């Protein structure tokens, strides 16, 4: 994996993500025709504005920002969940990207843990054989034992979290993207997750974390990106960016209380 | 007009395996379980043929063969359209969380409908053993006959799925349209019961389903090969909708995330 280092894996150029405000409401045929006849201007919301970003393999990137700043949107653009309205994204295609935007994406409640392993594996892009090779270690990491053959809807939230994390990380993706999923799970689980993430990071997996936990991001990343109002405000050394971000938070507190 | 992009194998692999899993869980908590896959079409066909043979005043086994021949592909087409129409909106749980090809859910639903079709056609042929007196070589063309039906279902379904994402009103319209198409076509009623030149006969002549239905009715009921015009019109119609469906998905796929 060492020859992967410093290869450009994502390049975003002038990326904009915008959508029409009425998309959030349900629009009926009558309303749409009415709006068109009146030539009403649809209000646009800019989730991301003019994003220029380069991500190389082996980097450990943290993304911070206030709620609604566009952090998750940026992550979703990288995962190809959201297609930008304009701008371009270049991405190496043969990498397995494991997005943990939510634990247990793609899980079918009526199917067993084992069956869900297969489905989630297919979703990430693995073949049946690749998944079968990993199945034992996934079951071991998740500590589910015989429960692996029970329908997932009977799992506790902790079991669910363990299985989901096991699937996403055991398969050793080249890129791991995590969006604040560590609310769930007990301390043992957190420690297990952390140690596995450390191993992946040492092996050269590129990681991209979105979190509100600045201390976590400072220790885990070698590059921090501050996103606010859909734009990248700062991008660089974690300490410097964190400092600037904290200062801006303090300024805001002064404004609010002052 | 549209480009055929690199086929996204993982998405389709996922969609296929998901369809297989859904088939497994479909009747999981019922007493009869997997048998329902055969029982459901069997009951439907038997009831329908009993009721309509009385109305049509045809001999029951003769009418049953006539009815089943085009009814089975029609049910497949109708099911495909209804399932695929809601595929994008129904895929919200994944579309908003992880990348998947915009065609994956349509493909998944189309596979589900295709499984049901395979069960139905098996049941129909099992019933034919009792109902049909002679079996001719014409039946060999049937695997080809189903192709335009499948393409049309998928294509029309894709068009509806894009429209449905933006206008939920589309669903009742489409269902009414399908009902209208069904009752004005020669699936239930043999077109020869109408006077040539009458309004009903004319509707049937210009009705696309007439030609699609012939692909099944001629080999099964009339022991004849479908005409060239049947093939040309059926495939032509199907291809138009398939291309239109693909074009619409390509054009609007970037908006699906915000409208599902």
Interface residues (C-beta under 8 A of the other chain):
Chain A: X19 X20 X23 X24 X26 X27 X28 X29 X32 X76 X79 X80 X81 X82 X83 X84 X85 X99 X101 X102 X105 X106 X108 X110 X111 X115 X118 X119 X122 X123 X124 X125 X126 X127
Chain B: X10 X13 X14 X17 X18 X21 X22 X25 X28 X94 X95 X96 X97 X98 X99 X100 X166 X167 X168 X169 X253 X254 X255 X257 X258 X259
